[in-house]
Amino acid sequence: MKTADLLEYLEETSTEMTRGNIDEAMLLHFDLIMERYRSKPFFYKNLLKYDRFMVALSLIGFGYKDEQVPLSEVKAFCQKRGYMSRNSLDAYFSFLVVSGYMNVQLHVQDGRLRCFHPTDKTLRDATPIIKSYLLPSQMIIPYDSWFPSLATSVDLLRIYARGFTRILESDFLLDKLLPEAKWILNRDGGHLPMLALYTDALRYGSLETGYKVSSYVELSQCLGVSKTHMQRMIKEGELQGYFKCDKRLIVLSPAFVELMRRAMSICFAITRVSMELGVAEEPVKNGSVDSCSLLRA
């Protein structure tokens, strides 16, 4: 698929997501990802910061594309994208090694280079995160031809990563497709503080009655972040017209609701198209998948 066609297909898929039951999909995504988040809140509130999350996905994507890709190549890619500085990347990679998420070894063909591999711990933790996007996308636009076999497949992460790398290299990601959302994504918890506000309003039925949601204290406790962190985020959003403060309560504006739906529809679309691209590249174990039925030529 050509680059221009890929962008068009992503945009079309995202639009289809918004036409479906996007709110129910967002509720499911929040519940699924919070299952992982609550188990290690300190780890996930840092991992899900947008730039750090993109570095982690870059490692997985490039690692599955070429098992001998030098770590320095991924570092250069992430630096060029502006995800993190050189020193921050070195520290982050060291953290992943010490935490048991990445193995680093001498490159087979060049001893001056280092190659890397995800560990079993990475596979156990990364796969549920991918499913937290894939299952909601399947709720909106079912793909019965390949989804059942992949939902429980150990190959899911590999297939996703190979497709996602195409999107990553084309730079058709959330920060480019919806740059106005970046301010709220690149902080502790990534998109979860934003999503917590939205899902809280949905569950209390207040999207139709003024968009009031829970207090700072309740939300900060749910996410394992400080009350000050939430207050700063809301204050910044208030200046941009997304929130209003009503005593101890937060009031969401229609502009925030629209931003949230667009952001999550793009996230779901990226995951869905990544899977389609990955499936199109190779047969699934339980049977070959006709790529023409999934993607346009």
SULLINCOR-V266102 format. One record per pair of residues at least 6 apart in sequence whose ideal C-beta (glycine too) atoms are under 7 Angstrom apart, sorted by the first residue. I is the first residue (numbers start at 1). J is the second residue. Records with the same first field share a line. If there is no record, write none. Layout:
I = J + J
This chain:
1 = 295
3 = 170
5 = 296
6 = 166 + 170 + 172
7 = 172
9 = 273 + 296
10 = 172 + 269 + 270 + 273
13 = 269 + 272 + 273
14 = 265 + 266 + 269
16 = 141
17 = 137 + 140 + 141 + 265 + 268 + 269
18 = 261 + 265
20 = 140 + 141
21 = 139 + 140
22 = 140 + 261 + 264 + 265
23 = 202
24 = 139
25 = 136 + 139 + 140 + 268
26 = 195 + 198 + 199 + 264
27 = 199 + 202
28 = 135 + 136 + 139
29 = 132 + 133 + 136 + 264
30 = 195 + 199
32 = 131 + 132 + 135
33 = 129 + 132
36 = 44 + 128 + 129
37 = 44 + 192
41 = 224
45 = 188 + 189 + 224 + 225
46 = 52 + 188
47 = 53 + 56
48 = 189 + 190 + 191 + 192
49 = 186 + 187 + 188 + 190
50 = 175 + 182 + 185 + 186 + 190
51 = 83 + 84 + 186
52 = 92
53 = 190
54 = 83
55 = 78 + 83 + 84 + 89 + 92
57 = 164 + 168
58 = 74 + 77 + 78 + 168
59 = 74 + 102 + 116
60 = 118 + 126 + 161
61 = 161 + 164 + 165 + 168
62 = 69 + 74 + 165
63 = 69 + 116 + 117 + 118
64 = 158 + 161 + 162
65 = 162 + 165
67 = 117
68 = 107 + 108 + 115
69 = 115
70 = 107 + 113 + 114 + 115
71 = 93 + 104 + 114 + 115 + 116
72 = 113
75 = 89
78 = 84 + 89
79 = 86 + 89
84 = 92
96 = 102
97 = 104
100 = 119 + 121
101 = 119 + 121 + 122
102 = 116 + 118 + 119 + 122
103 = 116 + 117 + 119
104 = 114 + 116
105 = 114 + 115
106 = 114
107 = 113 + 114 + 115
123 = 157
126 = 157
127 = 156 + 157
130 = 156 + 157 + 160 + 271
133 = 267 + 268 + 271
134 = 271 + 275
136 = 268
137 = 268 + 271 + 272
138 = 147
140 = 268
145 = 289 + 293
146 = 279 + 284 + 289
149 = 284 + 286
150 = 156 + 159 + 284
155 = 285
159 = 275 + 278 + 279
160 = 274 + 275 + 278
162 = 278 + 281
163 = 274 + 275 + 276 + 277 + 278
164 = 274
166 = 277
167 = 173 + 270 + 273 + 274
173 = 270
174 = 181 + 263 + 266 + 267
175 = 182
177 = 266
178 = 262 + 263 + 266
180 = 259
181 = 259 + 263
183 = 236
184 = 194 + 233 + 237
185 = 191
187 = 233
188 = 225 + 229
189 = 223 + 225
191 = 263
192 = 223
193 = 223 + 225 + 230 + 233
194 = 260
196 = 219 + 222 + 223
197 = 213 + 250 + 252
198 = 260
200 = 213 + 214
201 = 207 + 211 + 213 + 252
206 = 212 + 213
207 = 257
210 = 251
211 = 251 + 252 + 253
212 = 246 + 249 + 251
213 = 249 + 250 + 252
215 = 248 + 249
216 = 227 + 230 + 231 + 248
217 = 227
219 = 230
220 = 226 + 227 + 229 + 230
234 = 243 + 245 + 250
237 = 243
238 = 244 + 245
241 = 253 + 255
242 = 253 + 255 + 256 + 259
243 = 250 + 251 + 252 + 253 + 256
244 = 251 + 253
276 = 294 + 295
279 = 289 + 294
280 = 291 + 294 + 295
283 = 289
